[in-house]
Amino acid sequence: MLLTPLFVETSLNNRLGQLVQLGVYHLQHQGRDYVFVAAPTQQASSFVGKNSEPFAFQLRERLALDARRMELIEVRETAEAIQLFRWRFEWVGNSPLSARSEEITSPGLRATLLALINVEQEAAVANG
């Protein structure tokens, strides 16, 4: 499940209130708080999507982040490639609503984000 040792296995509640495990890595970069999440490999690709709002709420609370600076990036690792998805929310107070995601396909942004999580092989491929 964990791409690099930087990801910490973290217990969160899913939308049904069940305790689940998620790989989480948080860092600050250029004035933003990047929170990378990776689901266990046995989970469906929709695991984060179905739980994105409760996960975003819990991670923002746990890491004491400002919602305006928080970037939630889902990392999906398959045998073929690593996919990155940016999750966006409309924050009402402390509650994330209207979750939507978009795959990050820009080579420059992908390379930057992959470098932040130390996926050097993928970053080198994206750059070159």
Secondary structure as a PSIPRED ss2 file (coil, helix, strand):
# PSIPRED VFORMAT (PSIPRED V4.0)

   1 M C   1.000  0.000  0.000
   2 L C   1.000  0.000  0.000
   3 L C   1.000  0.000  0.000
   4 T C   1.000  0.000  0.000
   5 P C   1.000  0.000  0.000
   6 L C   1.000  0.000  0.000
   7 F C   1.000  0.000  0.000
   8 V E   0.000  0.000  1.000
   9 E E   0.000  0.000  1.000
  10 T E   0.000  0.000  1.000
  11 S E   0.000  0.000  1.000
  12 L E   0.000  0.000  1.000
  13 N E   0.000  0.000  1.000
  14 N C   1.000  0.000  0.000
  15 R C   1.000  0.000  0.000
  16 L C   1.000  0.000  0.000
  17 G C   1.000  0.000  0.000
  18 Q C   1.000  0.000  0.000
  19 L E   0.000  0.000  1.000
  20 V E   0.000  0.000  1.000
  21 Q E   0.000  0.000  1.000
  22 L E   0.000  0.000  1.000
  23 G E   0.000  0.000  1.000
  24 V E   0.000  0.000  1.000
  25 Y E   0.000  0.000  1.000
  26 H E   0.000  0.000  1.000
  27 L E   0.000  0.000  1.000
  28 Q E   0.000  0.000  1.000
  29 H E   0.000  0.000  1.000
  30 Q C   1.000  0.000  0.000
  31 G C   1.000  0.000  0.000
  32 R E   0.000  0.000  1.000
  33 D E   0.000  0.000  1.000
  34 Y E   0.000  0.000  1.000
  35 V E   0.000  0.000  1.000
  36 F E   0.000  0.000  1.000
  37 V E   0.000  0.000  1.000
  38 A E   0.000  0.000  1.000
  39 A C   1.000  0.000  0.000
  40 P C   1.000  0.000  0.000
  41 T C   1.000  0.000  0.000
  42 Q C   1.000  0.000  0.000
  43 Q C   1.000  0.000  0.000
  44 A C   1.000  0.000  0.000
  45 S C   1.000  0.000  0.000
  46 S C   1.000  0.000  0.000
  47 F H   0.000  1.000  0.000
  48 V H   0.000  1.000  0.000
  49 G H   0.000  1.000  0.000
  50 K H   0.000  1.000  0.000
  51 N H   0.000  1.000  0.000
  52 S H   0.000  1.000  0.000
  53 E H   0.000  1.000  0.000
  54 P H   0.000  1.000  0.000
  55 F H   0.000  1.000  0.000
  56 A H   0.000  1.000  0.000
  57 F H   0.000  1.000  0.000
  58 Q H   0.000  1.000  0.000
  59 L H   0.000  1.000  0.000
  60 R H   0.000  1.000  0.000
  61 E H   0.000  1.000  0.000
  62 R H   0.000  1.000  0.000
  63 L C   1.000  0.000  0.000
  64 A C   1.000  0.000  0.000
  65 L C   1.000  0.000  0.000
  66 D C   1.000  0.000  0.000
  67 A C   1.000  0.000  0.000
  68 R C   1.000  0.000  0.000
  69 R C   1.000  0.000  0.000
  70 M E   0.000  0.000  1.000
  71 E E   0.000  0.000  1.000
  72 L E   0.000  0.000  1.000
  73 I E   0.000  0.000  1.000
  74 E E   0.000  0.000  1.000
  75 V E   0.000  0.000  1.000
  76 R E   0.000  0.000  1.000
  77 E E   0.000  0.000  1.000
  78 T C   1.000  0.000  0.000
  79 A C   1.000  0.000  0.000
  80 E C   1.000  0.000  0.000
  81 A C   1.000  0.000  0.000
  82 I E   0.000  0.000  1.000
  83 Q E   0.000  0.000  1.000
  84 L E   0.000  0.000  1.000
  85 F E   0.000  0.000  1.000
  86 R E   0.000  0.000  1.000
  87 W E   0.000  0.000  1.000
  88 R E   0.000  0.000  1.000
  89 F E   0.000  0.000  1.000
  90 E E   0.000  0.000  1.000
  91 W E   0.000  0.000  1.000
  92 V E   0.000  0.000  1.000
  93 G C   1.000  0.000  0.000
  94 N C   1.000  0.000  0.000
  95 S E   0.000  0.000  1.000
  96 P E   0.000  0.000  1.000
  97 L E   0.000  0.000  1.000
  98 S E   0.000  0.000  1.000
  99 A E   0.000  0.000  1.000
 100 R E   0.000  0.000  1.000
 101 S E   0.000  0.000  1.000
 102 E E   0.000  0.000  1.000
 103 E E   0.000  0.000  1.000
 104 I C   1.000  0.000  0.000
 105 T C   1.000  0.000  0.000
 106 S C   1.000  0.000  0.000
 107 P H   0.000  1.000  0.000
 108 G H   0.000  1.000  0.000
 109 L H   0.000  1.000  0.000
 110 R H   0.000  1.000  0.000
 111 A H   0.000  1.000  0.000
 112 T H   0.000  1.000  0.000
 113 L H   0.000  1.000  0.000
 114 L H   0.000  1.000  0.000
 115 A H   0.000  1.000  0.000
 116 L H   0.000  1.000  0.000
 117 I C   1.000  0.000  0.000
 118 N C   1.000  0.000  0.000
 119 V C   1.000  0.000  0.000
 120 E H   0.000  1.000  0.000
 121 Q H   0.000  1.000  0.000
 122 E H   0.000  1.000  0.000
 123 A H   0.000  1.000  0.000
 124 A H   0.000  1.000  0.000
 125 V H   0.000  1.000  0.000
 126 A H   0.000  1.000  0.000
 127 N H   0.000  1.000  0.000
 128 G C   1.000  0.000  0.000
